[in-house]
Amino acid sequence: MASRAPAATSRLLVGFRKWYYNACGFNKLGLMRDDTIIEDSDVKEAIRRLPEQVYNDRMFRVKRALDLSMKQQILPKDQWTKYEEEVHYLEPYLEEVVRERKEKEEWAKK
């Protein structure tokens, strides 16, 4: 019985994550989670480092979402971003930028 508890907890957690993902609403505009990160200097640098196609895809999603938002509309449900298809495309670049910045700060202290 104890072996089932972690699996049930895991399923419950995934269910909650899916619910929260849909409750946030950005997916109804065709956005991914990484499209919604507030653009501080680290995020701007990470975006600058994206491969061209990934950057272009991001810009398309953001512009479409802004247009829909201004019109107070959402995409048809079959075009919503799905939790299962979510890609954290910006995360590796952002982690690299933050790591580099912290490293530079450490060097500056010496």
N, C-alpha and C positions, 0 to 999 in steps of 0.2 A: 504494500500500500504506500509506503514512504517513497518508492520510486516514481509513483504517479504524481505526487504533489508538485515536484519541479516542472513536469511537463504541463500540468494544468495551469500552474502559475505562469509559465512561459506563454501558453496559448492566451491566457487572460491579458498578459502584458501586450502581446501582439495585437489583440483585439482592441485594447485601449489605445495603443499607438495609431491604429487605423482610424478609430473614431476621432481622436484628436487631430489627426492629419486632415480629415474631412471637415472637422468643425472649424479649423483655422480659416478655411475659405479660399486660400490662395490657389488651390488646385482647380477651383471653379473658373478661374481666370486663365488657366493653362500654365501657371507658374510652378516651379519646383521650389523646394525649401531654400536651396542656396541662392535663388533669385531674390529672396526676401531679406537677406542679411543686410543690416545697416552698413553703409559704405564709409567706414573709417579709412585711415591711410593704409592700414594693412590690407583691408579688403580691396581697396582700389588697386593696390600693387598686385594682389593675387589675380584680379580680373585682367589686368594688363598682361599677365603672363599666360593667360589661357590660349590654347591653340585657336587659330582663326575661326575654324568651323564651330567650335564650342562657344566662342565669344559671339559669333553671329547668331547662333541659336538662342543664346541668352538674350541678346538685344531684341530679337524677334518676339520672344515671350514677354519681355518687359514692355515693349511698345504696344503689343496687342492687349496686354492687361491694362495699361494706362488708357487705351482707347475704350475698352469695354467699361472700365470704371467711370470714365467721363460720361458714357452713355447710360450708366447705371444698368448694365447688362452683364450676364454671365454666358459662358460657352454652353452649347448643347452638352448634355451629360456624357455622351460618348466621346467628347473631346477633353473632358476633365483629366488632369494629371492624376494617375492612379498611384496609390501608396506602393504597390508592388513594383512599379516602374520607376520609382524615385531613384535618382542618381545624385550622390553628393559630389558633383563634378568640381566644385570650388575648394573643397576641404583640403586635398593634398597640397594645392598651391598656397592656400592660406596658412597651413601648418608650416610650410617651408619659409614663407615670408616672416612669420612670427619668430621662428627659430633663428633666422638670420638677424632679425632686429635685436633679439635678446643677446645674441652673440656679439653684435656690434656694441651694445650697451655695456656688456661685460668688459670688452676691450677698452672702451672709453674710460672705465673706472680705474684701469691699471696705470 
